[in-house]
Amino acid sequence: MTGWIVGLLALGAVGGMAYIRLAPSDPARWHVDLAAGGWPSNAHVFCIKPGARYDVQEDPQALLARLDAIALATPRTERLAGSPEEGRITWVTRSALMGFPDYTTAQVMPGPGLCVAGRQRFGSEDLGVNEARIGGWMQELLGLEERPAMTGF
């Protein structure tokens, strides 16, 4: 009897892991309009704002195109939806071991210039993974010595 219980528990664990790794990503749910505030409160957000510390004299759409190249060079990251020409891109990055998906959306916006928001699909905490990834992308994009802090919106 205990063998059956152990077997069912193992089957449930394998099924859960398969769901996490294989569950489809719906662009309608994750490719959100950042200008409309379409992200959860636990999202990590970084904005390049005119006149702020990280203000750059580059067209925000050109920044988005460069950010797309940086994101796509990140291991286990692929574009889910959007394009630089659209002015908004969402990428999905999966963790190495379990394949947990995290979604990062970058959007050209009037006023701020370019904003990037990262959030996880499962759970309420990501242990700083999204903040570290976005910070690393911004560090490379802006040519900074260290990762910048998230700025919020």
N, C-alpha and C positions, 0 to 999 in steps of 0.2 A: 504494500500500500504506500509506504513512504517513497518507494521508487517512482511511483506514478506522480506523486506530488512534486518530487524533485524534477521529474521530467517536464511536468506542466509549467513549473516555475522557470525552468531553463528555456522552454519554448516561448513563454511570455517575454522573457528578457531578449531573446533573439528577435522576436517579432517587434518589440519596441525599438530595438536598435535599427532594424531594417526600416521601420517607419520614419525614424529620424533622418536616416541617410537617403531614403528614396522618395519621401513625400514631395510632391510637386510644389513649385513656387509660383503662386498666382501673381502676375504682374499688376493686376488690378488692385490687389491688396498691399503690395510692397512698393510699387513705383508711385509714391505719393507726391502730391504738390506741397513742397515745403513752405511756399508762400501762404498756403491755407492752414499751416500748422498741423499737417497730417501725420505727425509722429507721436509716439507715446511719451509720457513724461520722463521715462527713464532713458530716453535716447541721448546719445552723446553728440553734441552739435559744435561745429566750428564754422565761423563765417569770416570771410575776408571783406572788411568794410572799408569804403573810401574814408581816408583821413585817420584810420585806426593804426595800431602798431604794425599790423601785417598788410597794410595797404600796398598794392603793387600797381604799377602803371601799365598793366597788360589787360587787354580786353578780357572780360570774364568768360566769354565763350572760348577764347584761345586757352585760358587757364583750364577750363573744363576738358578740352581736348587733350591737354598735357596730363591732366589728372587721370583721364581714361587710360592712357598708356601706362601710367604708374600703377593703377589699380589692376589692369590686366596682366601686368608682370608679377603681381603678387601670387604666391602659390595658392592653389585651390580657389581662385577667384575667377568668376565669369560674369559677363554682362547679362543681366536679366531683361532689361528694357531700356529704351531711350537711346539718345545719341548726342554728340556735341552740337549738332545742327538743331536738334529739338530744344536744347538748352537744359535738359535734365537727363541724368543717367542713374540707373540703379544696378548695383552689382550684388552678387551673392558670394560670400566667402564661407567655406566650410572648414570646420576644425579638422585637424589631421586624424585624430584617433576615432572619434565617434561620428564625424560628419555633421555636427550641429551647424545649421545655416545662420549666418548673420547677414543682414541687409544694410547696405550703405547707399544712400541717395545723395547725389550732388546736383545742385540746381543754380543756374544763373538767375539772379534776382535783382530787381531794381532797388537801389539803395545799398544793401549789403554787398552786392557784387556777386559773390559766390558763397553758397552755404553747403555744408556737408553734414548729414545726420546718419548715425549708425545705430542699429538696434538689433536685438536678438529675437529669434522666433520663439524659442522655448525658454521658459523660466523668466524670472524677474531680475536676475543679476547675471552679468556676464564676466565678472571678475576682472574688469578693466580691459578686456580684449578689444572691444570696439574703440574705446578711447585711444588705446595704444596703436591700433591700425590706422585710424584717422590721423592721429598725431604724426605717425611715421610718414604717411602719404603727404601731409602738409609740410613736414620737414623737408622732404625731397622736392616737392613742388616749389616751395619758396626759398630753397637753398639755405636753410637755417642750420645752426650748429647743434641745436637740440630740439626735441619735440615741443611744440607749443602747447599751452594749456587750452582746453576747450573754452570757447568764448560764449556759448549760449546764443540765444537769438534775441 
